Amino acid sequence: MAILIIILFILTLVAFFADLHALGIWLVMMIIHGFLVELMGDIARHLPMYSGLLILTMIFARRKWVGVQQNILVLFGLLIALMVIAALAGLDPENSMVKIFLYSKGFLLAILIAGTIKNNAQIQTLTLYCLVGIFIGVCLAYYQHFTGTYVIDSPHLKRVGGLSNDPNDTALLLLAGIPLTLYWGVHTKAVYLKLFFYAFFALIIGAVVLTQSRGGFVALCLLLLCIYLRKPTVVTTALGVVLVSVGLLFTPETYWERINTLVTGEERGRSLSGRMMYVERGVGAFMNNPALGVGMGNFGKAISITNSSAVYVGQQKTDHKAAHNMYLEFFVENGLIAGIIFLAIFSIALIQLIRYDKSNESEFSVYGIGFCLAMSLAAMLFAGLFLSQGKNSVLWFFVGLGLAAYMINQTLIKQRRFQYQLAKE
């Protein structure tokens, strides 16, 4: 307990004198939260939440939060209202309200970031903090691999976790770092830093492979393809060929056997068949309750009711199962309109990040910070097709950066209009 108090006291001081760096430390905590719990025990279980409350208090007390666009607040407010209605009309209102609270923390985080980050330099600083957390995750992945301390260790399957003790969650977090290392590799001037970030880029890819996450593999391939298609030159093509060749040379054969199950559908366990069952019954549950859904946290109960004659996957009941797909889960639990708003918030964040580099002309480049952040967010959102990550705090931090880009874009547009009017007069 004394360690927890000391950490929170130091963070309070940092938040008082430098709120941006407090946000960065908070982001690192969220990224490595699983590792902190393993290292410090239960006292670290709620450390990010306590830290967030302190930082939130300091930011509001010192009036560092400048607000967000009204339409963003309306979207979040309407989304929470629809979630509450779905919960009250759903299968287990009490449990649903607890789940809504967990989601609401992510919404509040995104709104806090959107109204606190005001310029490009602050965004850059937070990306560096993000890479600190990712670097720790990469080190943990290779440490587990070389010492044989795998999170999942069986005769046929060895997978590292590191960040969250879940290989799939770890892969999702690591993916977010790939575009950011590219950004800093391109934009830093010192040669030794360029080499560091490009080596970091390759090491993250290797760490994702070590997780043996099949969803992470698909997301990784699409992410690298998008980065390549952004600027397909002879140099990037050659680097891509080298990277793929090295990957084929050093990647364990067991990894390719696992990835091959995505094509054949044949595996020793029942992971793929179980997930396909969740999709099929999830669609059926949604069609039974398209307007309001079944309430947060009730996906497992809904698919059991949809097909009561087949409520088992192996020897486990589905009542408390997650969908392993945050979009399907959200639509089933909250209904069509809430699901559309949920997607709209993600879309706004992505679009504004993509537009950000052109709006912020002084920082514009092919691999600008807006594009790279958009790719990080897109990778996490794509991984959401394979994971129930709707409550992931790091995901909502990135959404907050996207909404912050929206605020900065709007400010720049107003400034240019004002300058144009002055010049016209």
SVG drawing of the C-alpha trace seen along z (x, -y; Angstrom):
<svg xmlns="http://www.w3.org/2000/svg" viewBox="-37 -46 61 78">
<polyline fill="none" stroke="black" stroke-width="0.4" points="0.0,0.0 2.9,-2.4 4.3,-1.9 0.9,-2.7 0.6,-5.9 4.1,-7.0 3.4,-6.4 0.1,-8.4 1.8,-11.2 4.5,-11.5 2.0,-11.4 0.0,-14.1 3.0,-16.4 3.7,-15.7 0.1,-16.4 0.3,-19.7 3.4,-21.0 3.2,-19.2 -0.2,-17.7 1.0,-16.6 3.7,-14.4 1.2,-13.0 -1.0,-12.0 2.0,-10.3 2.9,-8.4 -0.8,-7.4 -0.7,-6.0 2.4,-4.0 0.6,-2.6 -2.4,-1.6 -0.2,0.2 1.8,2.2 -1.0,2.6 -0.9,6.4 2.8,6.5 2.5,4.0 -0.1,6.3 2.2,9.3 5.1,7.3 3.4,5.5 0.5,7.7 -3.1,6.6 -2.1,3.1 -1.6,2.3 -4.9,3.7 -6.7,0.3 -3.6,-1.9 -4.6,-3.3 -8.0,-4.2 -6.7,-5.9 -4.1,-7.7 -6.7,-8.8 -8.9,-10.3 -6.0,-12.3 -4.9,-13.6 -8.5,-14.4 -8.9,-16.4 -5.7,-18.3 -6.5,-19.1 -9.9,-20.5 -8.7,-22.3 -6.0,-24.1 -8.5,-24.7 -6.4,-22.8 -9.4,-21.2 -10.8,-23.6 -13.8,-21.5 -14.7,-19.7 -17.1,-20.2 -20.7,-20.0 -21.5,-17.3 -19.0,-15.0 -20.6,-15.5 -24.0,-14.8 -22.8,-11.6 -21.3,-10.3 -24.3,-11.4 -26.7,-9.8 -24.7,-6.6 -24.7,-6.3 -28.4,-7.0 -29.1,-4.3 -26.9,-1.9 -28.7,-2.6 -32.1,-2.0 -30.9,1.3 -29.6,2.3 -32.9,1.5 -34.8,3.5 -32.3,6.3 -31.7,9.7 -29.7,8.6 -30.0,4.8 -27.8,4.9 -24.9,6.6 -25.4,4.3 -25.1,1.1 -21.7,2.3 -20.5,2.9 -21.8,-0.5 -19.6,-2.1 -16.6,-0.3 -17.3,-1.5 -18.0,-5.0 -14.5,-5.3 -13.2,-4.9 -15.6,-7.5 -14.6,-9.9 -10.9,-9.3 -11.4,-10.1 -13.3,-13.3 -10.5,-14.3 -7.8,-13.8 -9.7,-15.6 -10.2,-18.7 -6.7,-18.8 -4.4,-18.2 -4.1,-21.5 -1.2,-21.3 1.1,-19.2 4.0,-19.2 1.7,-17.7 0.6,-14.9 4.2,-14.1 5.1,-13.9 2.3,-11.5 3.4,-9.2 6.8,-9.0 5.3,-8.0 3.3,-5.3 6.5,-4.0 8.0,-3.7 5.2,-1.4 5.5,0.6 9.2,0.9 8.6,2.5 6.2,4.9 8.7,5.8 11.4,6.4 9.0,8.6 8.1,10.6 11.7,11.4 12.6,12.1 9.8,14.7 10.9,16.2 14.6,16.6 14.0,17.7 11.1,20.1 8.7,18.4 5.8,18.4 2.3,17.3 0.9,20.2 3.3,23.2 2.3,26.6 4.1,29.2 2.4,27.9 2.0,24.2 4.3,21.6 3.0,18.0 4.3,14.9 2.1,12.3 4.0,9.8 1.8,6.7 -1.4,8.3 -0.7,12.0 -3.0,12.5 -1.1,13.0 -4.0,11.6 -4.3,8.4 -0.6,8.0 -0.5,8.3 -3.2,5.6 -1.1,3.2 2.1,3.9 0.5,3.2 -0.2,-0.4 3.5,-1.0 4.5,-0.1 3.3,-3.2 4.6,-5.5 8.2,-4.0 7.9,-4.7 6.9,-8.3 9.9,-9.0 12.3,-7.0 11.3,-9.3 11.2,-12.6 14.1,-12.4 17.3,-14.0 20.0,-12.2 21.2,-9.1 21.6,-7.0 18.0,-7.7 16.8,-6.8 18.6,-3.5 17.1,-2.9 13.5,-3.6 13.8,-1.4 15.3,1.4 12.5,0.9 10.0,1.2 11.4,4.6 11.5,5.8 7.9,4.9 6.9,7.1 9.0,9.9 7.2,9.5 3.8,9.7 4.9,12.9 5.9,14.4 2.4,13.8 1.2,16.2 -2.0,14.3 -3.8,15.1 -5.9,12.0 -2.8,10.0 -1.1,11.6 -4.0,10.5 -4.0,7.0 -0.2,6.9 -0.3,7.8 -3.0,5.2 -1.1,2.6 2.2,3.1 0.3,3.2 -1.3,-0.2 2.1,-1.7 3.7,-0.3 0.9,-1.5 1.2,-5.0 4.5,-5.4 5.4,-2.4 9.0,-3.2 11.9,-1.0 13.5,-1.4 10.4,-0.5 9.8,2.5 13.4,3.7 13.1,3.2 9.8,5.1 11.4,8.0 14.2,8.1 11.8,8.0 9.7,10.8 12.7,12.9 14.1,12.5 10.7,13.3 10.4,16.5 13.9,17.5 13.6,17.0 9.9,17.6 9.3,21.0 7.5,23.6 4.8,24.0 3.8,20.4 3.1,21.0 1.2,24.1 -1.0,22.0 -1.5,19.3 -2.4,22.0 -5.5,22.9 -7.0,19.6 -7.2,21.1 -7.9,24.8 -10.0,24.2 -8.4,27.3 -6.7,27.1 -6.1,29.1 -8.4,26.9 -11.8,25.5 -10.9,21.8 -11.9,21.1 -15.1,23.2 -16.1,21.6 -15.7,18.1 -17.6,19.1 -20.4,20.3 -20.4,17.0 -20.8,15.1 -23.6,17.3 -25.6,17.1 -24.6,13.5 -26.3,12.5 -29.3,14.5 -29.5,12.8 -29.2,9.4 -32.0,10.2 -34.2,11.1 -33.5,7.8 -32.3,5.3 -33.7,2.1 -32.5,2.2 -30.3,5.2 -30.0,7.4 -28.1,5.1 -24.4,4.8 -22.6,7.9 -25.4,10.2 -23.9,11.5 -23.3,15.0 -26.9,15.3 -28.3,14.0 -26.7,16.6 -27.6,19.4 -31.3,18.3 -31.0,18.1 -30.1,21.8 -30.9,23.4 -30.3,26.9 -26.6,26.1 -25.3,24.0 -21.9,25.7 -18.6,25.1 -16.5,28.0 -17.4,28.4 -18.0,24.7 -21.3,22.9 -21.7,19.8 -23.6,17.7 -20.5,15.7 -18.7,15.9 -17.5,12.8 -18.0,12.5 -14.3,12.1 -15.6,9.4 -16.3,6.0 -18.5,4.8 -20.8,7.9 -20.9,7.8 -21.8,4.1 -24.6,4.4 -26.1,7.5 -26.0,5.9 -27.0,2.3 -29.0,2.4 -28.6,1.0 -28.7,-2.8 -26.2,-2.6 -24.0,-0.4 -24.0,-3.0 -23.1,-5.8 -20.3,-3.6 -18.9,-3.2 -19.5,-6.9 -17.2,-7.9 -14.4,-5.7 -14.9,-7.0 -14.7,-10.6 -11.4,-10.0 -9.9,-8.1 -11.0,-10.6 -9.8,-13.6 -6.4,-12.0 -6.1,-11.3 -7.0,-15.0 -4.7,-16.3 -1.4,-16.3 -2.9,-18.5 -4.5,-20.9 -1.2,-21.2 0.8,-22.1 4.1,-22.8 4.2,-19.1 2.8,-17.6 4.6,-14.6 3.7,-11.2 4.2,-9.6 2.9,-12.4 1.9,-12.0 -1.8,-12.1 -1.5,-9.3 0.6,-7.2 -1.7,-7.7 -4.6,-6.8 -2.9,-3.6 -2.2,-2.8 -5.9,-3.3 -7.0,-1.4 -4.9,1.5 -6.5,1.6 -9.9,1.3 -9.3,4.1 -8.0,6.3 -11.4,5.6 -12.9,8.0 -11.1,10.8 -11.2,9.5 -13.8,8.0 -11.8,4.8 -14.5,2.2 -13.4,1.3 -9.7,1.1 -8.4,-2.1 -5.5,-2.4 -8.0,-2.2 -10.0,-5.1 -6.8,-7.1 -6.1,-6.9 -9.7,-7.8 -9.2,-10.8 -6.1,-11.8 -8.2,-11.5 -10.9,-13.8 -8.1,-16.2 -6.9,-16.3 -10.5,-17.3 -10.4,-20.1 -7.0,-21.3 -8.3,-21.1 -11.3,-23.2 -9.0,-25.8 -6.7,-26.0 -9.7,-26.4 -11.0,-29.3 -7.6,-31.0 -7.2,-30.8 -10.7,-32.2 -9.8,-35.1 -6.5,-35.7 -8.3,-35.6 -10.9,-38.2 -8.1,-40.5 -6.3,-40.2 -9.5,-40.9 -10.2,-44.0"/>
</svg>
